[in-house]
């Protein structure tokens, strides 16, 4: 979406919700539905002109703090507030800073353990947040007792990954392109910066591909593994995102 279209949507969203609000004092012959612009500006503690410019979709920089006051003045729900910040391309100051590794949502954990074939959960940095025994058997170097747990570090730095993945370089490149697509939601994330800086230092291939800026959607398809005990095995990979926790993924490998 272009910035101009995003600004217009932001202005329309604020105006629509302003017009739904109940005025503090009912007055006769009131032409404006809901709150007047100056009333919203007063509630949010921002200038009337500034409020008008935002609603008109002008190219003005709105701080996260001003957006938070607008959200409170408009009595937005959690979903509406998140949408407001998404349209403004700002991070909500009320959202706590993400930790390095996130626990798996209950729904992901339950599904992973219920599946008979390899399945695992990934957090926003693609750390394994949960997995089942069949996934641990397949990815012993990653999910085993001595595994690193981060899928990128495992793929680019672990010698066992190069053995397990017959097409290692192509798989590593595609994995990083898919991960970069997720990075748009993690701008200015210190944990992301630490992870990518480490991998750039320790993996020449990662550094080259990170610099190349390749981006790809998470795709399924056939995945081949050269397992040390089971030999050459193939799976069909499927990835699912949680509606309530889009920062987590459920990945399944169905035997072909």
WOMO-V912121 format. One record per residue. N is the residue number from 1. RES is the residue in one letter. SS is DSSP state (H for helix, E for strand, L for the rest). Layout:
BEGIN
n = [N:N]
res = [RES:RES]
ss = [SS:SS]
END
This chain:
BEGIN
n = [1:2:3:4:5:6:7:8:9:10:11:12:13:14:15:16:17:18:19:20:21:22:23:24:25:26:27:28:29:30:31:32:33:34:35:36:37:38:39:40:41:42:43:44:45:46:47:48:49:50:51:52:53:54:55:56:57:58:59:60:61:62:63:64:65:66:67:68:69:70:71:72:73:74:75:76:77:78:79:80:81:82:83:84:85:86:87:88:89:90:91:92:93:94:95:96:97:98:99:100:101:102:103:104:105:106:107:108:109:110:111:112:113:114:115:116:117:118:119:120:121:122:123:124:125:126:127:128:129:130:131:132:133:134:135:136:137:138:139:140:141:142:143:144:145:146:147:148:149:150:151:152:153:154:155:156:157:158:159:160:161:162:163:164:165:166:167:168:169:170:171:172:173:174:175:176:177:178:179:180:181:182:183:184:185:186:187:188:189:190:191:192:193:194:195:196:197:198:199:200:201:202:203:204:205:206:207:208:209:210:211:212:213:214:215:216:217:218:219:220:221:222:223:224:225:226:227:228:229:230:231:232:233:234:235:236:237:238:239:240:241:242:243:244:245:246:247:248:249:250:251:252:253:254:255:256]
res = [X:X:X:X:X:X:X:X:X:X:X:X:X:X:X:X:X:X:X:X:X:X:X:X:X:X:X:X:X:X:X:X:X:X:X:X:X:X:X:X:X:X:X:X:X:X:X:X:X:X:X:X:X:X:X:X:X:X:X:X:X:X:X:X:X:X:X:X:X:X:X:X:X:X:X:X:X:X:X:X:X:X:X:X:X:X:X:X:X:X:X:X:X:X:X:X:X:X:X:X:X:X:X:X:X:X:X:X:X:X:X:X:X:X:X:X:X:X:X:X:X:X:X:X:X:X:X:X:X:X:X:X:X:X:X:X:X:X:X:X:X:X:X:X:X:X:X:X:X:X:X:X:X:X:X:X:X:X:X:X:X:X:X:X:X:X:X:X:X:X:X:X:X:X:X:X:X:X:X:X:X:X:X:X:X:X:X:X:X:X:X:X:X:X:X:X:X:X:X:X:X:X:X:X:X:X:X:X:X:X:X:X:X:X:X:X:X:X:X:X:X:X:X:X:X:X:X:X:X:X:X:X:X:X:X:X:X:X:X:X:X:X:X:X:X:X:X:X:X:X:X:X:X:X:X:X]
ss = [L:L:H:H:H:H:H:H:H:H:H:H:H:H:H:H:H:H:L:L:L:L:L:L:L:L:L:L:L:L:L:L:L:L:L:L:H:H:H:H:H:H:H:H:L:L:L:H:H:H:H:H:H:H:H:L:L:L:L:L:L:L:L:H:H:H:H:H:H:H:H:H:H:L:L:L:L:H:H:H:H:H:H:H:H:H:H:H:L:L:L:L:L:L:L:L:L:L:L:L:L:L:L:L:L:H:H:H:H:H:H:H:H:H:L:L:L:L:E:E:E:E:L:L:L:L:E:E:E:E:E:L:H:H:H:H:H:H:L:H:H:H:H:L:L:L:L:L:L:E:H:H:H:H:H:H:H:L:H:H:H:H:H:H:L:L:L:H:H:H:H:H:H:H:H:H:H:H:H:H:H:H:H:H:H:H:L:L:L:H:H:H:H:H:H:H:H:H:H:H:H:H:L:H:H:H:H:H:H:H:H:H:L:L:L:L:L:L:L:L:E:E:E:E:E:E:E:L:L:L:E:E:E:E:E:E:E:E:E:E:E:L:L:L:L:L:L:L:E:E:E:E:E:E:E:L]
END
